[in-house]
Each structure stands twice: as C-alpha cells, then as structure tokens.
Amino acid sequence: NPKQSVGKQINYTITGIEAGAGEMATTQKAMKAYGLDKGNWQLQTSSTAAMLATLGKSIRYKQPIVITGWTPHWMFTKYKLKFLKDPKNIYGKTEDIHTIVRKGLKKDKPEAYEMLNRFNWKPEQMSSVMLKVNHGESPRKAANDWIKQHKSQVDSWTKGLKHVHGQKIKLTYVAWDSEIASTNLVANVLRSMGYKVTIQAMELQPMWASIATKAADATVSAWLPNTQGLYYKDFKGRFVDLGKNLHGAKVGLAVPTYMKNVNTISDLK
Ligand code: PBE
C-alpha cells in the first residue's frame, strides 16, 4: 500500500512550526478528528524557518513531506504544493485576518483608530510585499514602495484624518512573513500621519496578551475564526475587534503535488 509507505517514509511526522501558532492547535484537533493520533503520527514542533528549510530540502530530493501550510505565503509561489482536503472542515474553508486594538484606543488616538478600522487589502497585495522581502528587500522599504504604487487605496484609509504630531503608538505582531508585510505597511501609513510608531515582534500568546493588557495599541495579525480562535476566546471582552483587513487566507496540511496518492487528510492513515 503506497499510502502506508508515505507515513513510514516520513516517520509518521507532520513537520510543524512554532508551538504557540494557531495552526498547531488546529492541527492537533485535525489529527484527533481524522484518527491520526491513534496511529503513530506526531506533529513536530519547530519554527517556520526550519519547516521551510525542511520543505525545500524534501522538494529538492523529491521526497515526501507533510507540513502545516498557509497562504498568503511565498511557499505556494516558490513550490508546487497542494492543501490536503479536509472534509470534516477542521481548518475552515477560508480565514480572514483581523485588526484587533486595545480598549480605549478610539478615545485616546482617534485618527489611528480610524485608519486601522479602514485598513484592508487583498491576498495578492500582501503576497507581493512578502515576495519582495523574501528576495532581500527590507520590510520597511518594501512596504513604502507598495504605498507609493497604491496611492489611491492608501489615501482612502487616511482621507479626512487629522495629522498628529509625534504621538506614540505601538503595534505587536509575530514575525511570520505575512505579518511582517502587513505590520510594516500599517506602521508606515501611521508614520505618514505623524505618529511615532514602534513595532514589536513576539510570540502569539504574548501578542494577544499585549492588546488585552493595553501594553500595545493594536495588531493586524489575527487569523480568524479558526486559526487563532482559542486566543480570541481566551481574551474575549478585553480587546476591540475591528474586523477583517484581509479576506481569503487559508490554513491546512499541505504536501508537494508530486505526492499523487495523498489528497485528503484521511489518506495519511
Ligand atoms: N500562521 C501564519 C499563523 C498565522 C499566520 C498560519 C502560521 C498561525 O497563527 O498559525
């Protein structure tokens, strides 16, 4: 049975990412739902960088691999990957990325609040900034170039808002490529409005906590409803959800397209 041999070949290991990532929790749930937990399958905790390095190596040697994948991300541009079908809908069909701000921001920094409330863009637009950063451009410059090339879209986020004079604002994020792109973009737009912006990368749980405790003002990095749903629930009532800034993200187990016999999560059993 070629399907069984895939599991054997990769030691029944799903190559995962950071322990605190929303997708890791969803994957644990998926493994239970599809009965992989009763087999020998295990989800390996690692880092995004290590997962991508292992993925690159497997693809170079055309070896099987199962990863926790997501898009927008350049992994889907650089490599031929497919998401495994998820008939039990554990990962959800599409995800949105939300802007989450601390309570009281509207009153304290109304201009920033309004800009953050209006901010939205498309997966292809986020991908284009990510790709530039992946090719070696600094995130701040890649974001600024994008701003120059999308003036009317950016103007619609700041239209009619008063200029402020060096008021401080702090954004938190996790250093995933998608969040590096969006956070730098929003930081630069806020700078153009006169804010003195700090951006601070951290792990996912502290990121949500930073908004709940008001240690930070905002994050544009909340993948919902599934991926970071646990944090959303945990901190409910201690943040303001400004809704989606991007529609059509996706999260799930992914494999290289040359793994012809593996198309749905149950095929791993
Ligand atoms: N991710 C990428 C994150 C959000 C962005 C899917 C790895 C997660 O929380 O799992």
Residues whose N, C-alpha, C, O or C-beta is under 5 A from the ligand:
A	BS01	PBE	A21 G22 E23 M24 W70 W176 W223 T227 V251
